[in-house]
Amino acid sequence: MKKLAPLIILFFVLSACKTNPFTGKKTFNIYSSNDNLFASSFQQYDKFLSENDVVTGTSESEMITRVGQKIAKAAQRWFEANGQPGYLSKYKWEYQLVKDSTINAWCMPGGKIVFNTGILPITQTETGVAVVMGHEVAHALANHGAQRMTAGIAQQLGAIGTQIAVKDKDAQTQAVWMQAYGIGSTVGGMLPFSRSHETEADRIGLQIMAIAGYNPDEAPELWKRMKKANEGKQPPEFLSTHPSNDTRIRNLTQWSQSAKDEAKKFGVTSFR
């Protein structure tokens, strides 16, 4: 069994590959179909909405929906232009505003998105909402949820493999090895993996919002406001699931012009 464990893990890693439609690179994803994942996601989303205070009929809630629809339409245009018109056929886009003071927004696999009211002072404008919406939609487009779940399974398999490898050692040695694996696989694996997703979503989202007609120059400005709001609250970048605010500001500033160039391919040359 000790010799078999690494082979099982290797088989898992080699079989867990899909292609990212935006980068053309292989991604770590064991889900051959989104059907079951999306169905579960939609159920969880409906349950969340039933248990929380959903805001409807306000200018803010209507803005969230309006921006979401524009971003989703821009994404569809991108996939059609890149030879994948059916890529989003199983996505069921939905955009809800929930009364919650936490500065947050999130997207579940399949296109179910929530904005907390607490993020609105940071977004400030419709274009600010588009920055966040583009980022969240990008997570869904790149199947980051499925990739994170796959990575979680891989981490568990690695823990099992480590446990098998040291099963003949004394209890103290086993504990040291398991603790070392837990810290190493998190700080050296899971956290960088998550940060790479956030960076990828920033870049994809910037392009999609530009195609939708929103000014990508607003993205670094939003993150400056986010930095001010979170002053002193963020852990060091290497211990975080997200890049630092400074890293995001720098990246988004560098990528803004390329997002405008991408939008120009779709006839979009002016931005709100």
Summary of the structure (lengths in Angstrom):
residues: 272
radius of gyration: 20.4
end to end distance: 60.9
largest distance: 67.4
contacts: 857
relative contact order: 0.12
helix: 63%
strand: 8%
